Amino acid sequence: MKYLAHVLCLCLSLAAVVPSIRAEDTNKDYVKSLSHYIMGVYHADLDEIDLAIQEYRQALKADVQSYLLHLNLASAYINKDESLAAIAELKQAIALAPEAVEPHALLALVYAARNNLDAATEEYALALKSASKLEPKNIEIYKNLGLVYLQQKKFREAEGIYKLISDIAPLDAQAHFFLASVYYELKNNPGTEKELKTALRLKPDDHEALNFLGYFYLEQDKNIDQAGALIKKALKFEPENGAYLDSLGWFYYKKGRFKEALDKLEKAASLISDPAIYDHLGDCFLKLGNRESAKINWNKSLKLDSEQEKIKDKLLKISHEQ
């Protein structure tokens, strides 16, 4: 974590500009705090972290309400790999300036380094929300916030973000693609299809959208031939993409071409480990009369995702039929 902290410390020392001195601020406490702050930045830039911490602590004694001082002190603690002390200082900074971007962003990095990914994701979201207020037309900030919401499975919040991006930049194909992803999770099939079609109208060679729409059609048992054409077009861009090969295998399965399906699905499974691929393999093996291989692949799928009730039902049914 140290190399990251060093970069951050230098950035923060530049970003955390001391407020302009006003006539009414020229009291002893302010001058004392400013003096220790300057020395803290000086020592931090020289990588003299213990001395920097001493100076920041002295500065805080004179100005305990400065979120910037808590932020710089936290950065120094990160340089020493003292993450608990850093977290405490960052929480102080956030309490003093809840809408500041830097404390949330830095706290997210600390949580991520401690493998507390849920807390890290929450802090990233708060940092991005604050950043969006500073730059309300910056769609890249909104895109990142939308991705965080998707990761958190906050689909309604993600929907609002991607709709906002579409309003700001209606020709942004990626926003429509991610909005389709949100609608897919929300089981909004008309919305999923509409947004994917819009994404492809704006960017016809978007292979992710091509595969997504093709696979979506297969799941819906409609436009099967069109689905195959979309998936094959996606594979021209990435012929070794395991997800796309799985889609092609599932297309052949839907067409009743089970040996061709098996070939593509086995190749997909050799490239990526995904529960859906093993589920498809199980179905394919069953169609080919190989019940034992079907069970093996369904069990592999369950090992990767134990909450698949449909696969449990398949295994129960095949066991009862023996």
Summary of the structure (lengths in Angstrom):
residues: 322
radius of gyration: 26.9
end to end distance: 55.8
largest distance: 89.9
contacts: 1054
relative contact order: 0.04
helix: 79%
strand: 0%
